[in-house]
Amino acid sequence: MNIRENLFELSETAGASGNEQNVSEKALEILRKYCPDAEIVNGNVTGRFGIRNENLPELVLDAHIDQIGFIVSYITEDGFIKTGNLGGIDRRLLPAQPVVIHGKSDVKGVICSIPPHLSDSNSVPSINDVAIDTGLTKSELEEIISLGDTITFDVKCRQLLNNRVTGGAFDDRSGITAVLYALDLLRQSDKPLKYNVTVIFSVQEELGERGAKIGAFAINPDVALAVDVSFAHATGENEMKCGKLGKGAMIGISPSLSRRISDELIDTAKKNNIPYQIEVMNGLTSTNADQYSVSRDGAETCTISIPLRNMHTPVEVIDLDDIRYTGELIYQFIINNS
């Protein structure tokens, strides 16, 4: 499997929270190579890998498919689009950003920016201050755009030096890519499995882990791995709160997670010489893991996170090796080496 190719294809397909259909269909197409009966259920892309064995526990691999974005809230008389946010937008970077409004057809626009010559304020704009200029009049916009349509940053993925890449929506299309890579390794392997494996690419994580709530209740797994991203260290940041690019998956340890699964993932990484890092959290994880661990009678849950810089921006940065390490860790965790 070409990790870079899959990541770029998924990341460049729009799917803001609540409007994931296009990217869900793209992910479904890829997932069916490994899970032929995969389908979209209540928004979630869901598939079961291999032949079920009633004597094995049920494992869910969850990675969320939505991305941050905006929603059209109003069109002004002079043709500017006003918005609300979908997820945690970093408002510091909004002025002058190119965007795409996903209406009856896609419309390109830019977020208005007041030139510094005309402004006496250096404050961060409120989301209510954001206005998008498309060059169209109000009447022209209303032929294409409706209130409630979603908006995403207009960004293409790019290769950086070494094995690093930049783009938008790596949160969490990189997690999806890691899960797909693990499935690719499983398909090539003749090893028996320790689990029945179900994959969920869940919707609306950025709006409160809503897709994971549905998936956790419907499948009721014994074990769940939430494959997401977490903070990679960059200049000016606290190293104690960050992982490092290229140093492997970040295995979560938290009172809200299963220490048994965390320890098993660490042992698996050590035995197979897979680079890994520890991510300590002192409460909830703010990932889909928080839903699986308390759904029905609960699942033993852990997070596996890919280090990412510039989270929730159009210039997120990851190291492709970390996706590969994450996929290898998941694969080794699933197969039975005894």
C-alpha positions in Angstrom: 0.0 0.0 0.0 1.3 3.4 -0.9 0.9 5.4 2.4 1.6 8.8 0.9 -0.7 8.3 -2.0 -3.6 7.2 0.2 -3.0 10.0 2.7 -3.0 12.7 0.1 -6.1 11.3 -1.7 -8.1 11.2 1.5 -6.8 14.5 2.9 -7.6 16.4 -0.3 -11.2 15.1 -0.3 -13.4 17.5 1.7 -15.4 16.2 4.6 -16.2 18.8 7.3 -18.1 17.6 10.3 -21.6 16.8 9.4 -20.9 16.7 5.7 -18.5 13.8 5.4 -20.2 12.0 2.5 -17.6 12.6 -0.2 -14.6 11.5 1.8 -16.6 8.7 3.4 -17.3 7.3 -0.1 -13.7 7.6 -1.0 -12.6 5.8 2.2 -15.3 3.1 1.7 -13.9 2.4 -1.8 -10.4 1.8 -0.3 -11.7 -0.1 2.8 -13.6 -2.6 0.6 -10.3 -3.9 -0.7 -9.8 -5.4 2.8 -13.4 -5.6 4.0 -15.6 -6.4 1.0 -18.9 -6.0 2.9 -18.0 -2.6 4.2 -20.8 0.0 4.2 -21.8 3.4 5.5 -24.0 3.1 8.5 -25.5 6.2 10.1 -22.6 8.1 8.5 -19.8 5.9 9.8 -17.8 3.9 7.3 -17.8 0.4 8.9 -16.3 -2.9 7.8 -15.4 -6.3 9.2 -12.1 -7.9 8.4 -11.8 -11.6 7.6 -13.8 -14.6 8.9 -15.5 -14.2 12.3 -14.5 -16.6 15.0 -17.1 -16.7 17.8 -14.4 -17.7 20.3 -12.3 -14.5 19.8 -13.0 -11.1 21.5 -14.2 -8.2 19.4 -11.7 -5.4 18.5 -12.6 -2.1 17.0 -10.1 0.1 15.2 -11.6 3.6 15.2 -10.3 6.6 13.3 -12.5 9.7 12.7 -13.1 10.8 9.1 -14.4 14.4 9.6 -12.3 17.5 9.6 -12.6 21.0 11.0 -14.4 23.6 8.9 -17.1 26.2 8.8 -20.8 26.4 8.1 -22.5 29.1 6.1 -24.7 31.2 8.5 -25.6 34.2 6.4 -25.1 36.0 3.1 -24.8 39.8 3.3 -26.5 42.2 1.0 -23.1 43.0 -0.6 -22.3 39.3 -1.2 -20.1 38.3 1.7 -20.5 34.9 3.4 -20.7 34.8 7.2 -19.8 31.7 9.0 -19.8 29.6 12.2 -17.1 27.2 13.1 -17.2 23.4 12.9 -14.7 22.2 15.5 -11.8 24.0 17.1 -10.6 26.5 14.5 -7.4 28.4 15.2 -8.7 31.9 14.6 -5.2 33.5 14.6 -4.6 32.2 11.0 -7.9 33.0 9.4 -7.4 36.3 7.6 -6.5 35.9 3.9 -6.9 32.1 3.9 -8.3 30.5 0.7 -11.4 28.4 1.3 -14.0 26.3 -0.7 -17.7 26.6 -0.1 -19.4 23.3 -0.8 -22.8 24.2 -2.2 -24.6 22.8 -5.3 -21.1 23.2 -6.8 -17.9 24.2 -5.2 -17.2 27.9 -4.9 -13.7 29.3 -4.2 -13.3 32.1 -1.8 -10.9 34.0 0.5 -11.4 35.1 4.0 -11.3 38.9 4.1 -8.2 40.5 5.6 -8.0 44.2 6.7 -4.7 45.6 5.6 -2.5 46.6 8.5 -2.4 50.1 7.1 -6.1 50.4 7.7 -6.3 48.7 11.1 -5.3 49.9 14.5 -6.0 46.5 16.2 -3.8 43.4 16.5 -6.5 41.3 18.2 -7.5 37.8 17.0 -10.8 38.0 15.0 -13.9 36.5 16.4 -15.6 33.8 14.3 -18.4 36.3 14.0 -16.0 38.7 12.3 -15.1 36.3 9.5 -16.4 37.2 6.1 -15.7 35.3 2.9 -15.3 37.0 -0.5 -16.1 35.0 -3.6 -16.5 37.8 -6.1 -20.2 36.9 -6.6 -23.2 39.0 -5.7 -25.8 37.9 -3.1 -28.2 36.8 -5.8 -25.5 34.9 -7.7 -24.4 33.2 -4.4 -28.0 32.2 -3.5 -28.2 30.3 -6.8 -25.4 28.0 -5.6 -25.0 28.4 -1.9 -27.5 27.6 0.9 -27.4 28.4 4.5 -26.0 25.4 6.3 -23.5 24.5 3.5 -20.1 23.6 4.8 -16.7 25.3 4.1 -13.2 23.9 4.2 -9.8 25.3 3.7 -8.6 25.2 0.1 -5.3 23.3 0.5 -3.2 20.7 -1.4 -0.8 18.3 0.3 2.9 18.8 -0.3 6.1 16.9 0.2 8.6 18.5 2.5 12.2 17.4 3.1 13.0 13.9 4.2 9.8 11.9 4.8 7.6 14.8 6.1 4.5 16.1 4.4 2.2 19.0 5.0 -1.5 19.5 4.2 -4.9 19.9 5.8 -7.2 17.2 7.4 -4.2 15.0 8.5 -6.3 15.1 11.6 -7.4 12.4 11.2 -6.9 11.1 7.7 -3.5 10.0 8.8 -5.1 7.8 11.4 -7.3 6.3 8.7 -4.3 5.7 6.5 -2.5 3.9 9.4 -5.5 1.6 9.9 -5.6 0.8 6.2 -1.9 0.0 6.3 -2.5 -2.4 9.2 -5.2 -4.1 7.2 -2.9 -4.4 4.3 -0.3 -6.1 6.5 -3.0 -8.4 7.9 -4.2 -9.4 4.4 -0.6 -10.4 3.4 -0.1 -12.3 6.6 -0.7 -16.0 7.3 -0.7 -15.5 11.1 -3.8 -16.3 13.1 -5.6 -13.3 14.7 -6.2 -12.7 18.4 -9.4 -10.7 17.7 -12.3 -10.3 15.4 -11.6 -7.0 13.8 -14.1 -4.3 13.0 -13.1 -1.0 11.4 -15.0 2.3 11.9 -14.1 5.5 10.2 -16.4 7.6 12.4 -18.1 11.0 11.7 -18.4 14.2 13.7 -15.6 13.6 16.1 -14.8 17.3 16.1 -18.4 18.0 17.3 -18.3 15.8 20.3 -17.3 12.3 19.2 -20.9 11.7 17.9 -20.1 9.0 15.3 -18.1 7.0 17.9 -21.0 7.0 20.3 -23.1 5.3 17.6 -20.4 2.9 16.7 -19.5 1.9 20.2 -23.1 1.2 21.1 -23.8 -0.8 17.9 -20.7 -3.0 17.9 -20.2 -3.3 21.7 -16.5 -4.3 21.4 -14.4 -5.9 24.0 -11.3 -3.9 23.0 -11.1 -0.6 21.2 -8.2 1.3 19.7 -8.8 5.0 18.9 -6.2 5.9 16.2 -5.9 9.7 16.1 -3.3 12.4 16.1 -1.6 14.2 18.9 0.7 17.1 19.4 4.2 16.9 17.9 6.8 19.2 19.3 7.7 22.4 17.5 9.8 25.4 18.5 8.3 27.3 21.4 6.2 24.4 22.7 6.5 22.5 25.9 8.4 19.2 25.2 6.7 17.6 28.2 3.3 17.9 26.5 4.4 16.8 23.0 5.6 13.8 21.1 8.3 14.1 18.4 8.0 13.6 14.7 9.5 10.4 13.3 9.8 8.7 16.7 6.8 6.5 16.4 3.2 6.1 17.6 2.2 7.7 20.8 0.7 5.1 23.1 -1.8 6.6 25.6 -1.7 6.1 29.3 -4.6 7.6 31.3 -6.9 6.8 34.2 -9.7 6.7 31.6 -7.9 4.1 29.5 -7.1 0.4 30.0 -3.7 0.1 31.5 -3.6 -3.6 30.4 -4.0 -2.6 26.8 -1.5 0.3 27.1 1.1 -2.2 28.6 0.3 -4.7 25.9 0.9 -2.2 23.1 4.2 -1.1 24.8 5.3 -4.8 25.0 4.3 -5.4 21.4 6.3 -2.4 20.2 9.4 -3.5 22.2 9.2 -7.1 21.1 9.0 -6.1 17.4 11.5 -3.2 17.5 8.8 -0.7 16.5 9.5 2.9 17.6 7.0 4.3 20.0 6.4 7.1 22.5 4.3 7.5 25.6 1.5 10.0 25.9 0.4 10.6 29.5 -3.1 12.1 30.0 -4.5 12.9 33.4 -8.2 12.4 32.6 -10.2 12.1 29.5 -8.4 11.9 26.2 -10.6 14.2 24.0 -10.6 11.4 21.4 -13.1 8.7 20.5 -11.6 6.5 23.1 -13.7 8.4 25.7 -16.8 6.9 24.1 -15.8 3.3 23.8 -14.6 3.0 27.3 -18.0 3.8 28.8 -20.5 2.5 26.2 -22.8 -0.2 27.4 -20.7 -2.3 29.9 -17.5 -0.6 28.6 -14.6 -1.7 26.5 -10.9 -2.0 27.3 -9.7 1.1 25.3 -6.5 2.8 24.4 -5.3 5.6 22.1 -2.6 5.3 19.5 -1.7 8.7 18.2 0.3 10.0 15.3 2.5 13.0 16.1 1.3 16.1 14.2 2.4 19.7 14.1 0.2 22.7 13.5 -3.0 20.9 14.5 -6.3 22.3 13.1 -4.6 24.4 10.5 -4.2 24.1 6.7 -0.5 23.3 7.2 -0.5 20.3 9.4 2.8 18.4 9.3 3.5 14.7 9.9 6.3 12.2 9.2 5.1 9.4 7.0 7.3 7.0 9.0 5.0 7.5 12.0 2.0 6.3 10.0 4.0 3.2 9.0 5.1 2.6 12.6 1.5 3.0 13.8 0.2 0.5 11.2 2.9 -2.0 12.1 2.0 -1.6 15.8 -1.7 -2.3 15.2 -0.9 -5.2 13.0 1.5 -6.8 15.6 -1.1 -6.2 18.3 -3.8 -8.1 16.4 -1.8 -11.2 15.2 -1.2 -14.2 17.4 2.6 -14.8 17.8 2.3 -17.4 20.5 
